[in-house]
Amino acid sequence: MNVEQKLDEVIGHSSLRIIEFDPQTDPRWETLMNHLPTSVIYQHPTWLGVLEEAYGYKPIHLACEDATGALHGILPLFYRRGLRTGRICLSPPPVAGPLADNEQAGIMLIQAAIERSRVEQAVKFQFTTRSTSLDHCVNNVAGMPLHETYELALPEQPDLLHLDGRIRRAVKKATRLGMQIRPAENERELRIWYELYLQTMRRLLVVPQPYHMFELAWQRLHPRGLLRLLLAEQVEAGQRRLVAGFLFLQWGQTISHLYTGWRREDQDLRPNDLLHWQAIQDACTEGLRWYDFGNVPEGNQSMAQFKSKWGTETRMIYRYSYPLISRGGTNERTGVSDQRGQSGSLKSAIRDYIITPLWQHLPIKVIELASEWSRAIHYY
């Protein structure tokens, strides 16, 4: 029995059907996104095109259409192969699950994705979403809490913002010390900021994204107003010195802080407070309604406190997986545990005393090469 026959069993005599879709050439995908307020930038055709070219992921995007050709749902999907994970089918992180105008379309998209992942012999199908409304609709798949994201509801006017006094003091200090914010204007400034980003990822023990991804994103999203890079510079005696920069993606009523680069030695200049302050002011002026600070890595209490002081609301992101992974880390279809038992303490010791010091002392050029290596091992 082929995929289409299996889908017919699920769909029955419904007028809806699932098709594979190219959002780069068919405007119906973006049209549906424009009509549904729950759409996110990570589902956008331009962003999907950036990921496809930067990482070589194999796209297999799905859409649900009716007999007239009108779309009622979409699900962006990529296949990729990792050295440890094998071939997996997933929607783009951090959150880009099914988008549908009715429950039936969402269920059909998930079922279709499961069937296609089986055909491709993927070991896992996975997507993330902001709700658990699809729990147990298909194959008992249920969303498991993944992490919290921090979002600030924006008023109609900047002067209606009620921010913590600590923030206002930090902004005044940054301004007094000569800090100024401006948008990046060209790819040369993007490249200069990328060096700061590499330094930050080295400090945070994170493998960075390759520059090629940022380059493509700048070329394709920036002209459409979907990407902006704000730079924080210290101006002294007429000379400008780059201290920090934030890269944002924007869609609908939301602007999302996605990538950061800043110098640890300039932390006392409070560039990050000033960058967020300016970006929030600009977003209010432009009529946006949400400022997304992004998620916080598990255990990073200082980052959580920094984002909380802005008066943010926390929203849970849920991960759906098939075969289902339980809260205890066990594959419920095979019964195999994904945990490592007592070896975890040894791995933590190796990480803390060997890997961490080594990584943090690597030259920046080596860190950049690591980003290219990461790109290569994820190539389909």
Stockholm file with secondary structure:
# STOCKHOLM 1.0

chainA/1-380         MNVEQKLDEVIGHSSLRIIEFDPQTDPRWETLMNHLPTSVIYQHPTWLGVLEEAYGYKPIHLACEDATGALHGILPLFYRRGLRTGRICLSPPPVAGPLADNEQAGIMLIQAAIERSRVEQAVKFQFTTRSTSLDHCVNNVAGMPLHETYELALPEQPDLLHLDGRIRRAVKKATRLGMQIRPAENERELRIWYELYLQTMRRLLVVPQPYHMFELAWQRLHPRGLLRLLLAEQVEAGQRRLVAGFLFLQWGQTISHLYTGWRREDQDLRPNDLLHWQAIQDACTEGLRWYDFGNVPEGNQSMAQFKSKWGTETRMIYRYSYPLISRGGTNERTGVSDQRGQSGSLKSAIRDYIITPLWQHLPIKVIELASEWSRAIHYY
#=GR chainA/1-380 SS CCHHHHHHHHHTTCSCEEEECCTTTCTHHHHHHHHCTTCCGGGCHHHHHHHHHHHCCEECCEEEECTTSCEEEEECCEEEEETTTEEEEECCSSSCCCEESSHHHHHHHHHHHHHHHHHTTCSEEEEEESCCTTTTSSTTCCCEEEEEEEEEECCSSGGGCCCCHHHHHHHHHHHHTTEEEEECCSHHHHHHHHHHHHHHHHHHTCCCCCHHHHHHHHHHHGGGTSEEEEEEEEEETTEEEEEEEEEEEEETTEEEEEEEEECGGGGGGCHHHHHHHHHHHHHHHTTCCEEEEEECCTTCHHHHHHHHTTTCEEEEEEEEEESCBCTTSBBTTTCCBCCCTTHHHHHHHHIIIIIHHHHHTSCHHHHHHHHHHHHHHTCC
#=GC SS_cons         CCHHHHHHHHHTTCSCEEEECCTTTCTHHHHHHHHCTTCCGGGCHHHHHHHHHHHCCEECCEEEECTTSCEEEEECCEEEEETTTEEEEECCSSSCCCEESSHHHHHHHHHHHHHHHHHTTCSEEEEEESCCTTTTSSTTCCCEEEEEEEEEECCSSGGGCCCCHHHHHHHHHHHHTTEEEEECCSHHHHHHHHHHHHHHHHHHTCCCCCHHHHHHHHHHHGGGTSEEEEEEEEEETTEEEEEEEEEEEEETTEEEEEEEEECGGGGGGCHHHHHHHHHHHHHHHTTCCEEEEEECCTTCHHHHHHHHTTTCEEEEEEEEEESCBCTTSBBTTTCCBCCCTTHHHHHHHHIIIIIHHHHHTSCHHHHHHHHHHHHHHTCC
//
